Amino acid sequence: MVNWIPKQDNRLVIYEVLNTEDKSEFGSENANEVIAWLSRNPLEKRVVVTNWFADDDDSAPIGESIDITPVILAAIAEGRGRAGN
């Protein structure tokens, strides 16, 4: 049972590019920025999305990060396919 859910105003969705050691190399609230960054540096990288609570004093992840690497790589491949047409 969830006892506390932050207001929508206090939630952020953060996309991060992680290296093989799971260290963040790039992060943004904008998925398009992450896609652009990853398309220039794709080797052995993962993309995760995390919902965060944030206010003026504190921030903390809400739940687990979700690995969306296959979705992002498919978006990059589809974009490259369109560019060739």
N, C-alpha and C positions, 0 to 999 in steps of 0.2 A: 504494500500500500504506500502511495506517495503522500507524505504529509506536507511537503513544501515544494511548490513549483514557482520559480521566479516569474515575475511579470515579463511580458514580451519585450518591454523597453530595456530590460536588464539582461537580455540574452543575445549572444553573438554566435554566429556560425563561422568558424575559422577553418580554412583549408591550408594544410601544410604539406610541403614536399620534404620527405625524410630520406636520408642516405642509408647505406647498408648497416650503419651502426645505430639507426633510428634517431639520429640527430637532425633537428630541423635545419634545413638549408634555405627555405623560403616559406613565408606564410602570408595569407591575405584573407579578408572577408569576401573578396571578389574571385569567384571561380575562374573567370576569364583570365585574370592576371596569373593564376596558378597554371592554367593550360598554356599560356604564352611562355611562361618561365620554363615549364617542363619540356615544351617542344624544342627548346634550345639546349636543354641539359637532361636528356631522358635516361641515360644509362644507369641501371641499378638503383633507380629511385622509386619511392612509393608515395602515393598521395593519400592522406587521411583527412577526414572531416570530423570536427569535434564541436559540439554545442557547449558554449561557455556561459556561465553566469558572470556578470561584471557590473560593479558599481564604482562609486568614487573611491572606495577604500580597499576593495578586494576583488579577486577573480578566481574562479575555480571551474574545472570541467564538470559538465553534467553528463553522467554516463560514460560509456566507452567511446573511443575513437572508432570510426568505420573506415576501412581501407577501400577507397574508390579508384584505385589505380587502373583496373581494367576499363572502367567507364571513361576515365580521362584519356587513356591511350586510344580507345575507340573514337572519342571525339577528335583527337588530334589526327588520327588516320583518316577519318571521314572528311575533315577539313582539307587535308592534303589531297585527297581524291577529287574533291570539288575544284581545287586549284588547277588540277591537270585537265579538267574538262573544258 
